[in-house]
Amino acid sequence: MKLNIFFLFIFLSISIFAQEHMTIFYFGATSCGPCNRSEVIESIKKIKSEFDSLHQGVKTKYVMVCLDEDISEGIKFIEKYGYWDEISIGSWSKNELVLENLNKSNMPGVPHIFVSRDTYEKANHGVELIKTREFVKEIIGGDKIVEWVKSGFILE
């Protein structure tokens, strides 16, 4: 009996304190021609509406990173794509998400998607903090994004 309670405690500890999430970062800009193509916009909307159902059991967070200098222009650009869990607006050198992620890639540019597998831990007061982040997919260019969506969001 004590052994069963111990394993139940371990299982609950793992599921409560270390949870896996996926994060999809979409990098775009008002001045980017491919970012403004209707099929790219529709593909991004499709990712947000269908990705979860194909990757069930894993929470997904959607982050829009807009590379516009002007915040009001950036907000107009973001509105084309609908709701996001998180947004960041700012040019290359003023955008922490760009400095953190795009500078590590082989060919920074937009449109650009990163998919990461993140493990979160609950910290004080129930705040979730990223424990590990592993990039599992990178797609650069409007045509590649459209192809990825048509292929069913394959992560290999």
ChimeraX attribute file (.defattr): number of C-alpha atoms within 10 A of each C-alpha:
attribute: neighborCount
match mode: 1-to-1
recipient: residues
	/A:1	5
	/A:2	7
	/A:3	8
	/A:4	9
	/A:5	10
	/A:6	11
	/A:7	11
	/A:8	12
	/A:9	12
	/A:10	12
	/A:11	11
	/A:12	12
	/A:13	11
	/A:14	12
	/A:15	12
	/A:16	12
	/A:17	14
	/A:18	19
	/A:19	17
	/A:20	19
	/A:21	18
	/A:22	21
	/A:23	19
	/A:24	22
	/A:25	21
	/A:26	19
	/A:27	24
	/A:28	25
	/A:29	24
	/A:30	19
	/A:31	13
	/A:32	14
	/A:33	12
	/A:34	18
	/A:35	21
	/A:36	18
	/A:37	12
	/A:38	11
	/A:39	15
	/A:40	22
	/A:41	18
	/A:42	15
	/A:43	20
	/A:44	20
	/A:45	16
	/A:46	15
	/A:47	19
	/A:48	18
	/A:49	10
	/A:50	13
	/A:51	16
	/A:52	15
	/A:53	9
	/A:54	11
	/A:55	14
	/A:56	9
	/A:57	10
	/A:58	14
	/A:59	13
	/A:60	21
	/A:61	17
	/A:62	18
	/A:63	20
	/A:64	21
	/A:65	25
	/A:66	28
	/A:67	25
	/A:68	23
	/A:69	17
	/A:70	12
	/A:71	15
	/A:72	11
	/A:73	16
	/A:74	22
	/A:75	16
	/A:76	11
	/A:77	20
	/A:78	21
	/A:79	11
	/A:80	13
	/A:81	18
	/A:82	11
	/A:83	14
	/A:84	13
	/A:85	10
	/A:86	11
	/A:87	17
	/A:88	20
	/A:89	26
	/A:90	19
	/A:91	19
	/A:92	16
	/A:93	11
	/A:94	13
	/A:95	17
	/A:96	15
	/A:97	21
	/A:98	21
	/A:99	13
	/A:100	9
	/A:101	13
	/A:102	19
	/A:103	13
	/A:104	10
	/A:105	11
	/A:106	8
	/A:107	10
	/A:108	14
	/A:109	16
	/A:110	22
	/A:111	23
	/A:112	21
	/A:113	25
	/A:114	19
	/A:115	21
	/A:116	21
	/A:117	18
	/A:118	20
	/A:119	18
	/A:120	19
	/A:121	19
	/A:122	15
	/A:123	11
	/A:124	8
	/A:125	6
	/A:126	9
	/A:127	9
	/A:128	15
	/A:129	14
	/A:130	15
	/A:131	13
	/A:132	13
	/A:133	16
	/A:134	11
	/A:135	14
	/A:136	12
	/A:137	15
	/A:138	16
	/A:139	18
	/A:140	18
	/A:141	15
	/A:142	23
	/A:143	13
	/A:144	16
	/A:145	23
	/A:146	19
	/A:147	14
	/A:148	16
	/A:149	19
	/A:150	13
	/A:151	9
	/A:152	12
	/A:153	16
	/A:154	12
	/A:155	11
	/A:156	5
